[in-house]
Amino acid sequence: MTASRNVDEGPPGGGRFDEAGDATRRTYLALERTYLAWWRTGLTSLTVALAFGKIAPELTDGPTWPSQLLGVCFALLGVAFIVYGLRRDLTVAGAVRRGAYAHPDRRVLLALTAAGVVLGVAVVLLVIADAG
């Protein structure tokens, strides 16, 4: 069994903690995780696009264009998430270097939210229409 280290002992390997440098490193790692989250969200939207655009039309006897249109819209949403994720990453990284904070662009967040709500309602309507 290993004994836990006392915080007052200093960092592993000796030396001193660089509180400002360590905080900056943690901030950059958090920024990297956030950028990857934008990518995961974009890739998820692209997966949903593939499901609606290619798989769903094969499973229905009705018109295929509504599912294909939803697929295209989800693909565009996925691309928007990936592009905005990069833009946000670059903006926040620059702000961190300057010791500042960069607020997210509320217009972009509103547009992404609105797109998600509209697509969600469209999915509900498509499911209801296909069930009838």
Beta strands, then each sheet from edge to edge (+ up, - down):
end
